[in-house]
């Protein structure tokens, strides 16, 4: 999943346009996450799903850059931050498309929603910042919740149930690092420039995804292959565009927690309802703790 911040002045408090855009982002990303694995399950490889996602980012990027008359932050530090933000976000997306084909979205996305844990720890170590009491509580709850997702009666097993759990941890790490550099870029770059570099980074990794694709195997090129993938991935791209305007009209301290925690948790609820299953007691405890921890961590981050 992607995130951006803005230096644009906020709208007056009486304006609720930011809330509309933020809720649209949460809704679109929540639905996108719940259905992200369908294309690969129907025979369209996850590597090609990534390519489709990267291409769907072009239209929103053109829209926001056109609004800004193609004013792009081009100084070396902005380019470095922009590419770091983009590559960690795109790398996490590439891994996510595979992860949702190997494990349940209702467990994967609550883990990803704990990415502010990584952001907070990096800020503590590298920027010498201090978190709030609620942030510290969120860290503690996250550390308790994570092992419960992969716990068996015999104890904790890192590979219990397949590869989805370590992959979810890697995505959590990628997006936590992304948010850290987003935090650094916040006061020197526009939202449009960050979004442009995110799109560029996604496109840069397309050759990698193509090289990883096994074209010798049957590939579904029908309507429920690339075309269905394009519809699903457009939800992600349009959600990111709405996020630009949420930051334009609202305050980052309010918008970021709502979208960072809200979208993955909305995904887990939708996916759980679609799956029609009830996780085991320990996983339910892990889910509950992750829900609470994500809200606390997003607020603290």
C-alpha positions as CSV (number, residue, x, y, z in Angstrom):
1,X,0.0,0.0,0.0
2,X,1.5,3.9,-0.8
3,X,1.4,7.2,1.3
4,X,2.3,10.8,0.7
5,X,2.5,14.1,2.7
6,X,2.3,17.7,1.6
7,X,3.7,21.1,2.4
8,X,0.6,22.8,1.0
9,X,-1.3,25.0,3.4
10,X,-4.4,23.4,5.0
11,X,-7.9,24.5,4.4
12,X,-9.8,26.2,7.2
13,X,-11.0,23.9,10.0
14,X,-14.6,24.4,8.8
15,X,-13.8,22.8,5.5
16,X,-14.4,19.1,5.5
17,X,-13.1,18.4,2.0
18,X,-10.0,16.7,3.6
19,X,-12.2,14.3,5.4
20,X,-14.1,13.3,2.3
21,X,-10.8,12.7,0.4
22,X,-9.3,10.7,3.4
23,X,-12.4,8.5,3.7
24,X,-12.5,7.9,0.0
25,X,-8.8,6.8,0.2
26,X,-9.6,4.5,3.1
27,X,-12.5,3.0,1.3
28,X,-10.7,2.5,-2.0
29,X,-7.6,1.1,-0.5
30,X,-9.6,-1.1,1.8
31,X,-11.5,-2.7,-1.1
32,X,-8.4,-2.9,-3.2
33,X,-6.5,-4.8,-0.5
34,X,-9.3,-7.3,-0.1
35,X,-9.4,-8.2,-3.8
36,X,-5.7,-7.7,-4.6
37,X,-5.0,-11.5,-4.8
38,X,-7.9,-12.4,-7.2
39,X,-6.0,-11.8,-10.5
40,X,-3.1,-14.1,-9.5
41,X,-5.5,-16.7,-8.3
42,X,-7.2,-16.6,-11.8
43,X,-4.0,-17.3,-13.7
44,X,-2.5,-13.8,-14.1
45,X,0.9,-13.9,-12.4
46,X,1.5,-11.6,-9.5
47,X,4.6,-10.1,-11.3
48,X,2.4,-9.0,-14.1
49,X,-0.2,-7.7,-11.6
50,X,2.7,-5.5,-10.3
51,X,3.3,-4.2,-13.9
52,X,-0.4,-3.3,-14.3
53,X,-0.4,-1.5,-10.9
54,X,2.7,0.6,-11.9
55,X,1.0,1.6,-15.2
56,X,-2.2,2.6,-13.4
57,X,-0.2,5.1,-11.4
58,X,0.6,7.1,-14.6
59,X,-2.8,8.8,-15.0
60,X,-3.1,10.2,-11.4
61,X,0.6,11.3,-11.6
62,X,-0.2,13.2,-14.8
63,X,-3.3,14.8,-13.3
64,X,-1.6,16.1,-10.2
65,X,1.5,17.3,-12.1
66,X,-0.7,19.0,-14.7
67,X,-2.4,20.9,-11.8
68,X,1.0,22.1,-10.7
69,X,2.1,23.1,-14.2
70,X,4.8,20.3,-14.0
71,X,6.7,22.0,-11.2
72,X,8.9,19.3,-9.9
73,X,11.4,19.4,-7.0
74,X,14.7,18.5,-8.7
75,X,17.4,19.2,-6.2
76,X,19.6,16.1,-5.3
77,X,18.1,15.6,-1.8
78,X,14.5,15.8,-3.1
79,X,15.4,13.3,-5.8
80,X,17.1,11.0,-3.3
81,X,14.1,11.1,-0.8
82,X,11.6,10.8,-3.7
83,X,13.2,7.6,-5.0
84,X,13.7,6.1,-1.6
85,X,10.0,6.7,-0.8
86,X,9.0,5.3,-4.2
87,X,11.3,2.3,-4.2
88,X,10.4,1.1,-0.7
89,X,6.7,1.6,-1.5
90,X,6.9,-0.1,-4.9
91,X,9.1,-2.9,-3.5
92,X,6.5,-3.5,-0.8
93,X,3.8,-3.6,-3.4
94,X,5.6,-6.2,-5.4
95,X,6.0,-8.5,-2.4
96,X,2.4,-7.9,-1.4
97,X,1.0,-9.1,-4.7
98,X,2.7,-12.4,-4.0
99,X,1.9,-12.5,-0.3
100,X,-1.9,-12.3,-0.8
101,X,-1.7,-15.4,-3.1
102,X,-0.1,-17.4,-0.3
103,X,-1.9,-16.3,2.8
104,X,-5.2,-14.7,4.1
105,X,-5.6,-11.0,3.5
106,X,-7.5,-10.6,6.8
107,X,-4.2,-11.6,8.6
108,X,-1.7,-10.0,6.3
109,X,-3.1,-6.5,6.3
110,X,-3.3,-6.1,10.1
111,X,0.4,-6.9,10.2
112,X,1.1,-4.4,7.5
113,X,-0.9,-1.8,9.4
114,X,1.8,-2.0,12.1
115,X,4.4,-0.4,9.8
116,X,4.5,2.8,12.0
117,X,6.3,0.6,14.5
118,X,9.3,0.6,12.2
119,X,8.9,4.3,11.6
120,X,8.9,5.1,15.3
121,X,11.9,2.8,16.0
122,X,13.9,4.5,13.2
123,X,13.0,7.9,14.5
124,X,14.0,6.9,18.0
125,X,17.4,5.6,16.9
126,X,18.3,8.0,14.0
127,X,16.6,11.2,14.9
128,X,16.7,10.8,18.7
129,X,13.0,11.5,18.9
130,X,10.8,10.4,21.7
131,X,7.3,8.9,21.2
132,X,4.2,9.6,23.4
133,X,2.9,7.3,26.1
134,X,0.3,6.1,23.6
135,X,3.0,5.4,21.0
136,X,4.9,3.4,23.6
137,X,1.8,1.4,24.4
138,X,1.3,0.8,20.7
139,X,4.9,-0.5,20.3
140,X,4.3,-2.9,23.2
141,X,1.0,-4.1,21.9
142,X,2.5,-4.6,18.4
143,X,5.4,-6.7,19.8
144,X,2.8,-8.9,21.6
145,X,0.5,-9.1,18.6
146,X,3.0,-10.1,15.9
147,X,4.0,-13.6,17.3
148,X,0.3,-14.5,17.8
149,X,-0.3,-14.4,14.0
150,X,2.2,-17.3,13.6
151,X,1.7,-19.2,16.9
152,X,0.9,-22.9,17.1
153,X,0.3,-25.1,20.1
154,X,3.9,-26.2,19.8
155,X,5.1,-22.6,20.0
156,X,6.1,-19.8,17.7
157,X,7.2,-20.9,14.2
158,X,8.4,-18.2,11.8
159,X,7.4,-20.3,8.8
160,X,4.2,-21.7,10.3
161,X,1.5,-21.9,7.6
162,X,3.8,-21.0,4.7
163,X,5.6,-17.9,3.5
164,X,2.9,-15.2,4.0
165,X,4.0,-14.3,7.6
166,X,7.6,-13.4,6.9
167,X,6.5,-11.6,3.7
168,X,4.0,-9.5,5.6
169,X,6.9,-8.6,8.0
170,X,9.0,-7.5,5.1
171,X,6.2,-5.4,3.6
172,X,5.7,-3.9,7.1
173,X,9.4,-3.0,7.1
174,X,9.4,-1.5,3.6
175,X,6.4,0.7,4.3
176,X,7.8,1.7,7.7
177,X,11.0,2.8,6.1
178,X,9.0,4.6,3.4
179,X,7.1,6.6,6.0
180,X,10.4,7.5,7.8
181,X,11.8,9.1,4.6
182,X,8.4,10.6,3.9
183,X,8.7,12.2,7.3
184,X,12.1,13.7,6.4
185,X,10.8,14.9,3.0
186,X,7.7,16.5,4.4
187,X,9.2,20.0,4.8
188,X,11.1,20.2,1.6
189,X,9.0,18.5,-1.1
190,X,5.5,19.0,-2.5
191,X,3.0,16.1,-2.4
192,X,2.9,16.2,-6.2
193,X,6.7,15.7,-6.5
194,X,6.6,12.8,-4.0
195,X,3.8,11.2,-6.0
196,X,5.7,11.7,-9.2
197,X,8.8,10.0,-7.9
198,X,6.6,7.2,-6.5
199,X,5.2,6.6,-9.9
200,X,8.6,6.8,-11.6
201,X,10.0,4.3,-9.1
202,X,7.1,1.9,-9.7
203,X,7.7,2.0,-13.4
204,X,11.5,1.5,-12.9
205,X,10.8,-1.9,-11.3
206,X,8.7,-3.2,-14.2
207,X,11.7,-4.8,-16.0
208,X,12.5,-6.6,-12.7
209,X,8.9,-7.9,-12.5
210,X,9.0,-9.0,-16.2
211,X,12.3,-10.8,-15.7
212,X,10.8,-12.7,-12.7
213,X,7.7,-13.8,-14.8
214,X,7.7,-17.3,-16.1
215,X,6.2,-16.9,-19.5
216,X,6.6,-20.6,-20.2
217,X,3.6,-21.2,-17.9
218,X,0.0,-20.6,-19.1
219,X,-1.0,-16.9,-18.5
220,X,-4.6,-15.7,-18.4
221,X,-4.8,-12.9,-20.9
222,X,-8.6,-12.8,-20.8
223,X,-10.9,-10.2,-19.2
224,X,-10.4,-11.7,-15.7
225,X,-6.6,-11.5,-16.2
226,X,-4.9,-8.1,-17.0
227,X,-8.2,-6.2,-17.4
228,X,-9.6,-7.3,-14.0
229,X,-6.2,-6.5,-12.5
230,X,-6.3,-3.0,-14.1
231,X,-9.7,-2.4,-12.5
232,X,-8.6,-3.6,-9.0
233,X,-5.2,-1.8,-9.2
234,X,-6.9,1.4,-10.3
235,X,-8.6,1.5,-6.9
236,X,-5.1,1.8,-5.4
237,X,-4.0,4.5,-7.8
238,X,-7.1,6.6,-7.5
239,X,-6.9,6.2,-3.7
240,X,-3.4,7.7,-3.8
241,X,-4.7,10.6,-5.9
242,X,-7.4,11.3,-3.4
243,X,-4.8,11.2,-0.6
244,X,-2.9,14.0,-2.4
245,X,-6.0,16.2,-2.0
246,X,-6.6,15.0,1.5
247,X,-3.2,16.3,2.5
248,X,-3.8,19.5,0.5
249,X,-7.0,20.4,2.3
250,X,-6.2,18.9,5.8
251,X,-3.5,18.5,8.4
252,X,-1.0,15.7,8.0
253,X,-1.2,15.0,11.7
254,X,-4.9,14.0,11.2
255,X,-4.9,12.7,7.6
256,X,-1.9,10.3,8.1
257,X,-3.2,8.4,11.1
258,X,-6.7,8.0,9.5
259,X,-5.3,6.6,6.2
260,X,-2.3,4.6,7.6
261,X,-4.4,2.7,10.1
262,X,-7.8,2.8,8.5
263,X,-7.1,1.3,5.1
264,X,-5.4,-2.0,6.1
265,X,-7.9,-2.6,8.9
266,X,-10.8,-2.0,6.5
267,X,-9.2,-4.6,4.2
268,X,-8.9,-7.1,7.0
269,X,-12.6,-6.7,7.9
270,X,-13.8,-6.9,4.3
271,X,-11.5,-9.9,3.6
272,X,-12.7,-11.7,6.8
273,X,-16.4,-11.2,5.8
274,X,-15.7,-12.5,2.2
275,X,-13.8,-15.5,3.5
276,X,-16.6,-16.4,5.9
277,X,-14.2,-18.0,8.3
278,X,-13.4,-17.4,12.0
279,X,-9.6,-17.5,12.9
280,X,-8.5,-19.4,15.9
281,X,-8.6,-17.8,19.4
282,X,-4.9,-16.8,19.4
283,X,-5.2,-15.2,16.0
284,X,-8.3,-13.3,17.1
285,X,-6.4,-11.9,20.0
286,X,-3.6,-11.0,17.6
287,X,-6.1,-9.3,15.3
288,X,-7.6,-7.3,18.2
289,X,-4.2,-6.2,19.5
290,X,-3.1,-5.3,16.0
291,X,-6.2,-3.1,15.5
292,X,-5.5,-1.2,18.7
293,X,-1.8,-1.0,18.2
294,X,-2.2,0.3,14.6
295,X,-4.4,3.1,15.7
296,X,-1.9,4.1,18.5
297,X,1.2,3.8,16.3
298,X,-0.3,5.8,13.5
299,X,-1.2,8.6,15.9
300,X,2.3,8.5,17.4
301,X,4.0,8.3,14.0
